[in-house]
Amino acid sequence: MARRSPITGAVLIGLGFSPLAASGLSLIANTAPVAYGALGTPIQGLASVTGLDPYILGAMVGRQLPVFSLIVPFWVVWAFAGWRGMKDVWPAILVTGVSFAIPQFVISNYINPWIVDIGASLISMGCLILFLKVWQPKQLWLSPALRGSDESAATMTAPKPMDKTPLTQSAAVERVAAVDHRLHRDADLGQWRVQDLGELDLRLELSGSRTRTT
């Protein structure tokens, strides 16, 4: 778990989750598959300590964990989006949990404990992708970091089209000032970027008009 949580957390942070939320969700999600992590290293370690057959240990663990594999996806979505968010996407959660739990049991009991997580996760992702081709949630949920909101979760809305209405001089100056503020703020963070190309065009246009008037 200690090896995989930082990787998963880094991926979530890159997607816009806060560091605290990313670490919490990673730890929750690692509850069910951690026994077979790193190609069954925990099972092999337990076998070397106890002297028991790793195949027997892996099979016994595989008879207990599928129950948690069904619960954990619901827990993760509930922690992220709350009860209403979990209720809206429960079919996809159920497909994910079942398609992970069943292969986890089958592989650990009838194949070997080394490829349990790899096989179960690939099958689960494939089943979820196929299921989403025939079913879609009514709303897409984003983390607060992606939306810039203080709420626990937020629905995704379609981006607003750029307003083409001509601006007055005072309104244009205000918009340029807002762009300057964001640029200075991003510069302080070491992140040089322009968030709205329309506003950048407006700034360049105003700069050109000032040059012409002077």
N, C-alpha and C positions, 0 to 999 in steps of 0.2 A: 504494500500500500504506500509506503514511504517513497518508493521509486516512481510510482505512476501518478500520484496525486499532484506533484509539482508540474508534470507535463500537461495533465488535464486542466489544472488551474491556469496555466499559462495560455492554453488554447481559449479557455473561457474569457480570460482577461482581454485577449486579442479580439474577441467577439463583442466586447463592450461591458462585460460584467465587472463589478467592483471586486477588488482583491479579496475582501471578506466573503462576499457571496460566492465567488469562484472557489475559494478554498472549502467553504462549507458544503457546497453542492458536490464537489469532488470527493470529499470524505464520505458523504452519504451514499453516493453512487458506488463507491468502492466496497461497500459493506458486503454485497452478495458475491462478487467475483474474486475477492482478494485471496481466498485460499488457494486458487489456481494461478495466481499472478506470476509473472516472470517465468513462464513455461513450467508451472508447477513447483517452483522453488520452495514454497512453504511446505508442501506435501513431502518433498524430498528431504527437507530439513527435519521434519517430524519423524520420517522413517529412519533417518540416520540416528536420531536420538533414542527412539524407542526400539529400534531393531525390527519393526513390523514391516510387512510388505507394502510398498508405496501404492500398489494397485488396490490393495484392500482398503488402505486409508483413504485413497482418492474416491473409491466407491462409496464408502460410508459418509464422507463429506458430501458427495453428490446426491445422497438421499435426504440430506437436511437442508442444503442451501436453496434448492428450487423454490421452497416456500418463501424465503426471503427475496428471491429473484422476482417473484410476483408482486411483493409488497413495495420493494425499493423504488421502482419507477413511479408509482403513485406518490410515494413520500417525497421524491425529488421534485416532481411537478407541483405538489402542494406547497413545498417550501419556497418555490420560486414564484408561483402565480396564485397561491391561495386555493381555497376550496372551490370557488367558482371557476377559476382557470382549470383546475384539475377535472371538474365535472364536464367542462366543454370539450375536453380532448381525451376522455376516458377510453374511447374505443382504440385510439392509437396507443395509449399506455398499456392497455390490456394485450394488444397484439405484441408489443415490445416485450412485455414481461413473459408471456406464454412462450413466444418464440425463442427466448433466452433460457427459460427454465427447463423446457423439455430437452433441448440439445445438451444442456449442462448435465442433466441426469443421464441421458443416453451415452454421451461420450465418456463421462467419468466411470460408468459402470460396465460398459461394453467395449471400450477402446483403450484409453489410457488417461492418466491425469495430467499429461504434459500439454495437451492441445485443447483442453476444455474451454478456456476463456477465448482463445482464438476462434475455434469453431463456433461456439455459441454466439459470440458477438457478431461474426460475419453473417450467420444465419438470421440473427435478430435484425441487423441493419437491412438485409435484403428483404425480409418480410415487411418491415416498416415502409421501405421504399415502394414495394408493390402495393401495399395497402393504401398508401397516400395517392396512388394513381386512381383509386376508385372512391376514396373518401377524403374530404377536406374539412378542417374545422371552420366554424363560422368566423372566428377572429384569430389573428396571429398575435402572439404576445411577445413583448420585448422587455428586456431588463431596464431598470431605471437609467442605467448609464447610457444605453443606446438612445434613449429619448430625452435624457436630461431632466427627468422628473423625480420628485421625492416620493412618488407612490410606490407601493410594493411591486406592481407590475402595470403594464400599459398596453393597450391594443395598438396595433400598427394601423395607421391611416395612410391613404394615398397622398403622395406629395402634391402640394398646391402648385398650380401652374404659375410661372413668373408673370407678374403684373406688368403689362405693356403700357399702362396709362402714363402719359408724360407727367413728370414731377415738376413742382414749383421749385424755385431756387432754394428756398428755405428747407423744403423736404429733402432735396438732393444733398444739401450740406449736412443734414442730420444723418442721412444714410451713409455718406462718406465718413462722417465722424464715427459711426458705429463700426464700419469696416476697419478704420484705423485702430479703434479700441481692440477689436478682435485680433488684428495683426500684432499689435504690441503685446497683448496677453499671450498669444501663441509663441511669440518670440521669447518671452520670459520662460516659457515651458520648453523652449528648444524645439518647437514644432512650427516650422514655417509652412503655412498653408493658407489657401484662400477658399472659404467655404461656399461662396456664391459667385459664380462667374458673371452673373448679371450685374452684381454690385461692382465687380472689378471693371467691367466694361463702362459702367456709369462713372466710376472714378477716373478712368482714363479719358473719357469724354469731357468731364469737367476740367481736368488738367489741360486738355487741349484748348477748351474754350477760354480758360484764363490766360493761356499763352497768347491766343489771338487778340484778346482785348487789351493786353498790356503791350 
